[in-house]
Amino acid sequence: MTVAIVDDEPLARERIRTLLQGEPDVTVVAECANGAEAIDSIRTKSPSLVFLDVQMPVLDGFDVLFALKREELPAAIIFVTAYDRYAVRAFEVNAIDYLMKPYTKDRFAVTLERARTRLASPPSESRDGFEVLLRSLASRAAAPERIAVRLKDSVQFVRTSDIDWLQADGNYTKLHVGASAIRTRETLSELETKLSPAGFVRIHRSIVLNVDRIVRLEPWTHGEYVIVLRNGTKLNSSRAYGEELRRLLD
């Protein structure tokens, strides 16, 4: 197993290198401090496994993947990330493993073993998974970064990533952002269509929420759930939209 380590933090690269020491089937062929170095090393050294940091300046981990051709993609990639976001869900959906910083030695060992299993599968299967991931990320990139809300005498811009949940208010919608509720003239259905690529999902006829804000799902009754958000808000789903929530639990 030939390995490339990509992370802009020297200590992070050192930790991975140290944990790989003593693995008889592993040879580290490259260490990269940024996305540009990663692209060059993957193309020239063709590592079978890459530990790829998600958050890097200029070119992040996803930019690295977008820059590579299908035949240049390594057979296995382990994403390394400091925070849980939509990307982590994408990794799980596509059976691509990841390490959440800070990770333990035991978690690292489990991840490495999964990489060995993945390397035993046909290369085409791995590349198909990466392509599905890239399509998912491209779809998310198509979502607006902010929403323009027309007020009486002005226009207020709200960052999509700051929205916790949306609530139908007749033909209008309330954007719940922290402790504030901002009323917009767009309908909930219009905003659901616009924001679904950014990880927003409908849980009730009158509620759409940002999946990234969920910290806990509590089964209630008859396919319904109580959803707890990061700020402590509790929302009830309806049975009609239970399938979306069950998908999140898979």
HELIX and SHEET records of a PDB file:
HELIX    1   1 PRO A   10  LEU A   20  1                                  11    
HELIX    2   2 GLY A   35  LYS A   45  1                                  11    
HELIX    3   3 GLY A   61  ALA A   67  1                                   7    
HELIX    4   4 ARG A   70  GLU A   72  5                                   3    
HELIX    5   5 TYR A   86  VAL A   93  1                                   8    
HELIX    6   6 LYS A  105  LEU A  119  1                                  15    
HELIX    7   7 PRO A  123  ALA A  141  1                                  19    
HELIX    8   8 THR A  160  ASP A  162  5                                   3    
HELIX    9   9 LEU A  188  LEU A  195  1                                   8    
HELIX   10  10 SER A  196  ALA A  198  5                                   3    
HELIX   11  11 VAL A  211  ARG A  213  5                                   3    
HELIX   12  12 ARG A  239  TYR A  241  5                                   3    
HELIX   13  13 GLY A  242  LEU A  249  1                                   8    
SHEET    1   A 5 THR A  27  CYS A  32  0                                        
SHEET    2   A 5 THR A   2  VAL A   6  1                                        
SHEET    3   A 5 LEU A  49  ASP A  53  1                                        
SHEET    4   A 5 ALA A  76  THR A  81  1                                        
SHEET    5   A 5 TYR A  98  MET A 100  1                                        
SHEET    1   B 2 ARG A 146  ARG A 150  0                                        
SHEET    2   B 2 VAL A 155  ARG A 159 -1                                        
SHEET    1   C 5 SER A 180  THR A 184  0                                        
SHEET    2   C 5 TYR A 172  VAL A 177 -1                                        
SHEET    3   C 5 TRP A 165  ASP A 169 -1                                        
SHEET    4   C 5 ILE A 207  ASN A 210 -1                                        
SHEET    5   C 5 PHE A 200  HIS A 204 -1                                        
SHEET    1   D 3 ILE A 214  PRO A 219  0                                        
SHEET    2   D 3 TYR A 225  LEU A 229 -1                                        
SHEET    3   D 3 LYS A 234  ASN A 236 -1                                        
END                                                                             
